Amino acid sequence: MSKARILLRAGAAALLALVSVQSSHAADSYFYRYKGTVSGSASGGGVDEEVPITLGSHTFADLMVNQDLAPFDFRTITTLNGITFGQIAWGQGTKPLPAGLQLDPATGILSGRPTAKGDHEFEIVASGLDKEGRATYTIKVGDAIFQASAISGGRFHVCALTPSGGVKCWGYNNARQLGNGSTANSNVPVDVQGLESGVTRIMAGYTHTCAIKNGGAVCWGDNQFGKLGVGDEAVRNAPVSVPGLESGVTQIEAGNYHTCAIHNGAVKCWGLNERGQLGTGDTQNRSSPHAITALASGVTQVAAGGSHTCVIQNGGVRCVGHSYYGQLGNGSKTGWSAANPNYVQVSTLVSGVAFIDAQESHTCAITTGGAAQCWGSNEYGEIGSGSSGGPNSNDYRGTPTQVLGLTSGVTSISTGTYYTCAVHNGDAKCWGANSHGQLGRNTQSHSASPTPQPVTGLGGSVVELSAGGYQTCAILSVGKTQCWGQGTYGALGNGANGNWFTPVDVVPY
């Protein structure tokens, strides 16, 4: 709560009005009103003087260190009598602003990022024409947080899109997948070179990473089989533009050893193609983007897995490539062949699909009704059907299978290495393998967990999550980012190396 103090000058006398006060004497009585005017009478006479400047109260929302304050205009809570805002200068009083915040002296707009934790009390002064108004306010600032607007997990590294449109990555950097010009691992977020702003999408693959900046595709990291799309197989330690995709790119997807993008409404893929996963009708690798003739229109999303690719086209799902575990979803384990080289229709998902995601050997989708369905390998219960065959059992589901308990309310789903996670009615739920605590259940187990269960200890409701190799990360509605699972190479971003079986905060940049 703020306290307003209004200083009135009448000639040489100064009248201080703090609260509504009534004072009675035998001959006179005076009434001081908090806002608007001061009135009174003396021996039958009377005065009525307006208060020139009044700053009203305001309650600021709690912030975190390094969290942007929504710009606040003090003019919206200030009343002027006989003076205009053009004659007002704004400043600080005896209690200064929290470090990191700035007050515009001409407009009275407060903005910035607080840099220190605590309950900060500060005084604002509005002055003009020898008049002055003051008020005290408080902003509560909590521990520092790492803010992300999107997040994507690779094999042992994670990358995030910041609210300012920049990219930061952390974790394993053996193949330069962090994009910071180094080969050193990092257990805290580091800046990706040249991607400080303008980025709208980020995607971490097995050992490479791609993004969309100003409508163009850029990639960096491992370039085996030409998966960076730059025409060769040389590794890149910082982002490079993908030739031919300098604009018009609306989605990019990094798989294990191949990459795909939607460019001007059509699908283009490049990289490893030994299983026909590029959809080019052959098994020839490509080091540059190659247009997929059958996907020239109607495609709204592409998902690149281990050795297969799936798309949403005209509301239905089609897949191509390897299908040893039934990950193409057409009821068969027969994948690409010279006799059957094209995308196949996923059984039962011919329309009404809102989202898909693919990993090494399984695929999942969200229907427009918010239901989650998965197909492919189920050795560790990653399909979420309530049962699993166990390691090396060759257990699989060749057609889309309903994930238990997730028949509606699913807004995000992400496939990891032998496990899956989803956002269901604001809660994070995971199932499948838990060898490194990646399910977030405060335990580590090599046994399968074939039924979705809530993640333990999250600091708020979940907006988005990403399952990677053996680590999972989530963006919470309160603005912070948390990760759990394998952190051997720093992939949890919490400033340490090691596994955590419950969520830990990613440290701020």
C-alpha positions, 0 to 999 in steps of 0.5 A: 500500500502506498501513502500519499503526502501532499504539500500545500503552499499558501504564501509563506505558510506550508500546510501538510495534509496526511489524512482526513482530519477534523479539528474543533475549537470554540470559535473556529473549525477547519476541515482538511480533505485528503483529495481535491480541496482544503476547506474551512471557516474562521469566525464565520469566514471561509477559505477553499483551496485546491490541492495542486498535485495528488499521487494515488495509491497503486499495488505492484505485482510481485516480480523476480530478479531480472524479470521485466516490470510491465511499464507503469505510467504514474500519470494514470493515478495522479490528480492535478488541479490548476496545473498540467502534466506538461508542467510536471517533472518526475523524480525520486524522493528520499527513498530511491528506486529499486536497482534496475528500474528507471523513471522517465522524468518527462512522462512519469513512466516506470520500467526496467528489471529489478536486479536485487531481491527484497521488499523495495520501498521507494518514493515518487515525486511529481513537481511543477510551478512550485508545487509538489506531490509525493507518494511511497510505493513497494515492489516485492522482488523474489529470487532470480528466474530464467524466463523462456517463451519456448523450449526444446530438448536434444539428446544431452542439451537444451535450448530455449527461446527468451522473451526478447527473441534470443536463444540460450542453450546449455548442456553437452557441447561436444558437437558445438550444439550450444552454438556459442563458438566453444566446445565446452559443456555448460551447466548454465544457459549461454548465448547462441552467437548471432541469435540475440533477437528475431528468433521465433522458433527453436528446435534441438536435435540429437547433436545439432540445433536449428532455429527460425530467425526473421523467417529464415532457417539457421542451424549449428552443431554436428553436421554428419550426413549433412543434417545442417543443410549447408551443402557439406558435412563440416561441423559449425560452432555457431548458427549458419543460414540454410541456403534456399531457406533465407525466408518463408520458413514457418517450422523447422524440426531437427531429428536424430540425423535429419532435419525438415522444414516447412517452407512457403507451405511445402516440406523440405528435408535433408540429412541421413536418408538410409531408411527413406526418412526424407520422403524423397522416394529413395535412400540417398542422403542430402546435404541441402534441402530437398522438396518433397513432391507429395507434400507441396501443400496442405501441410501444417506440421512436420515431425522428425524422429530417429529414422522416420518423419511424420506430417499433418496434412489436411488434418490427418497424419502421414509418415515415412521411413523406418517402421521396425517398431510400428512408428509409421502407425499404419499397422505394419512393421514394414517401412520404406522400400523401393516398392513402397517409397512414399508417405503412408496414412496413419490408421484412424488419424485421417483428420482432426489432428492438432499436433504431432511429435516423433522420437527415435522409435515412437510417435504421439499426437494430440487430436483437436479434442485434446486427446493424446494418442501414441504408437510405435515402441512400447518396451518401456511403456512409452505409449501410455497404454497401461502395459509394456513388454519390458526391455528387448521385448519388441513390444510395440503398437502399430496403430494409434493407441489412446493414452490412459486418462488423457482423453481430453485437456491435453495441450502439449505432448513431447516424446523423449528417448523411450518416454513421453510427457504431456501437459494435461489440464495444466499439469505435467504428466510423464510415462515410460522409461525412468532410468535417470529420473526423467519422469520427475517422480522423485525416484530412479528406476529402470522399470517401465512406468506405462501409465501417465502420472503427475510430475512431483514438485513443480513450482506452478502450472505448466505452459509447455514442456519438452522431453529430450534424451534423458532430461525433461524441461518445462515452462511454468505459468509463473514465468520460471523454467524447471528441468529434471532427469539426467544432468551429467553434462549440465543439461538441467541448467541449474549450475550443477552436474548430476541427476535430479529426480524432481524439478530444479530451477534453471538459473538466470542468465 
